[in-house]
Amino acid sequence: MTEPVTTWQFGTREIKYGAIGAVLYGVFSWASNIFPLPVVGNITFRPAVAVLIFFGTAYGPWVGLLTGLLGNTLGDWVTGWGFSWHVSLGHGLMGMIPGLVSTTISDFRAVHDILKAIGWGAAGLGVGRLFAALMEIFVSGADLQTALVNYFLPAFLGDLLMMALFLPILMITFASVAAHRAR
């Protein structure tokens, strides 16, 4: 679907798509930050997470990293929450991990490729959210139970639901647009 690349290639293409992804993720995150989850911290339902996972899956790990890191920073800044390095880095990991399979997904409409993207997206969400939650122990003095139960679990489950709902729609739409443009 996308231009052929190697997994760890980094150049102007990755910067361009990372910037586009970051702006989209930041704006959509800002728009959904008005729906907080009833837990500690600034944890919200974030349908935009599907955009983050999509950019990593479609364009590779560096694009996913840039999309998450810069997009979360932008979304939180526009919302007025300030900068949390560990949360933004966690979002970068959330986009980077599904990018590891970007060269193995050939048909964004194929069920097996959509399921592969969802699986790796779930892994990215788990690692990224766990990193940010565990860093709360050092950054804010949270205990392990608070980090896992109040930060990690609700954020991960909310993101997983949003990603599972919206990532297939993004992938199928992308594939349809690409197929139409190829005609």
C-alpha positions in Angstrom: 0.0 0.0 0.0 2.7 2.5 0.9 6.1 3.1 -0.7 8.5 0.2 -0.1 10.9 0.9 2.8 13.1 -1.0 5.1 12.0 -1.2 8.8 14.6 1.2 10.2 15.0 3.6 7.2 15.0 7.2 8.4 15.0 10.2 6.1 12.9 13.0 4.8 10.0 10.6 4.1 9.8 9.6 7.7 10.1 13.2 8.9 7.3 14.3 6.5 4.9 11.6 7.5 5.9 11.9 11.2 5.0 15.6 11.1 1.7 14.9 9.4 0.8 12.2 11.8 1.9 14.3 14.8 -0.4 17.2 13.7 -3.3 14.8 13.1 -2.7 13.0 16.4 -2.3 16.2 18.4 -5.4 17.8 17.0 -7.6 14.8 17.4 -6.2 14.1 20.9 -7.0 17.7 21.9 -10.5 17.3 20.5 -11.1 14.2 22.6 -9.4 15.4 25.8 -12.8 16.7 26.9 -13.8 13.1 27.7 -11.9 12.2 30.9 -12.0 8.8 32.5 -12.9 8.8 36.2 -9.4 8.0 37.4 -6.3 9.9 38.6 -4.4 12.1 36.1 -5.3 13.4 32.7 -6.5 10.1 31.2 -9.1 10.4 28.5 -10.9 8.3 25.9 -8.7 8.9 22.9 -10.1 7.7 19.6 -7.1 9.5 18.1 -4.9 6.5 19.2 -6.1 4.7 16.0 -4.4 7.5 14.0 -1.2 6.9 16.0 -1.2 3.2 15.5 -2.2 3.6 11.8 0.8 5.9 11.1 3.2 3.5 12.7 1.7 0.6 10.8 1.6 2.3 7.5 4.9 4.2 7.5 7.2 2.4 10.0 8.6 2.7 13.5 10.3 6.1 13.2 7.1 7.7 11.9 5.1 6.0 14.7 7.6 7.3 17.2 7.5 10.9 15.9 3.7 10.8 15.6 3.2 9.7 19.2 6.0 11.7 20.8 5.3 15.0 19.0 1.5 14.5 18.6 1.0 13.8 22.3 3.1 16.8 23.2 1.1 19.0 20.9 -2.3 17.7 22.1 -1.4 18.1 25.7 0.0 21.5 25.2 -3.0 22.8 23.3 -5.3 21.3 26.0 -3.3 23.2 28.6 -1.9 20.2 30.4 1.8 21.1 29.9 4.6 18.7 28.9 5.1 15.3 30.5 8.2 13.8 29.0 7.4 10.3 30.2 3.8 10.3 28.8 4.9 11.7 25.4 7.7 9.1 25.2 5.1 6.4 26.1 3.0 7.6 23.2 6.1 7.4 21.0 6.6 3.8 21.9 2.9 3.2 21.3 3.4 4.2 17.6 6.9 2.8 17.2 6.1 -0.8 18.1 3.3 -1.4 15.5 5.7 0.2 13.0 7.9 -2.9 13.4 5.5 -4.8 11.2 5.0 -2.1 8.6 7.0 -4.0 5.9 5.0 -7.2 6.4 1.5 -5.6 5.8 0.8 -5.7 2.1 -3.0 -5.3 1.9 -4.7 -2.9 4.4 -8.1 -4.5 3.5 -7.1 -8.1 4.2 -8.5 -9.4 7.5 -5.2 -11.1 8.4 -3.3 -7.8 7.9 -5.9 -5.8 9.9 -5.7 -8.3 12.7 -1.9 -8.2 12.6 -2.0 -4.4 12.9 -4.5 -4.6 15.8 -2.3 -7.2 17.6 0.9 -5.1 17.2 -1.1 -2.0 18.0 -2.2 -3.7 21.3 1.4 -4.5 22.1 2.4 -0.9 21.4 -0.4 0.4 23.6 0.6 -2.0 26.4 4.3 -1.1 26.3 3.8 2.6 25.9 1.1 2.9 28.6 3.0 0.7 31.0 6.2 2.8 30.5 4.3 6.0 31.2 2.4 4.5 34.2 5.6 3.1 35.8 7.4 6.4 35.3 4.7 8.0 37.5 6.4 6.2 40.4 9.5 8.3 39.9 7.9 11.5 38.5 4.9 12.0 40.9 5.7 9.5 43.7 2.8 7.2 42.9 3.0 3.7 44.4 3.0 0.6 42.2 -0.6 -0.2 42.7 -1.7 3.3 41.8 0.5 3.3 38.7 -0.9 0.0 37.5 -4.6 0.3 38.6 -5.2 4.0 38.2 -2.9 5.0 35.4 -2.1 1.9 33.2 -5.2 -0.2 33.3 -7.9 2.4 32.4 -5.7 4.1 29.8 -4.7 0.9 28.2 -8.3 -0.6 28.1 -9.7 2.7 26.8 -7.0 3.0 24.1 -7.4 -0.7 23.2 -11.2 -0.2 22.6 -10.7 2.9 20.5 -7.9 1.3 18.4 -9.9 -1.9 17.8 -12.9 0.2 16.7 -11.2 2.8 14.5 -8.0 1.3 13.1 -9.8 -1.1 10.7 -11.8 1.8 9.4 -8.6 3.9 8.8 -6.9 0.9 7.1 -9.8 0.1 4.8 -10.3 3.7 3.9 -6.6 4.2 3.2 -6.5 1.1 1.0 -9.6 2.2 -0.9 -8.3 5.7 -1.5 -4.9 4.3 -2.6 -6.6 1.8 -5.0 -8.8 4.6 -6.5 -5.8 6.9 -7.0 -3.9 4.0 -8.8 -6.6 3.8 -11.5 
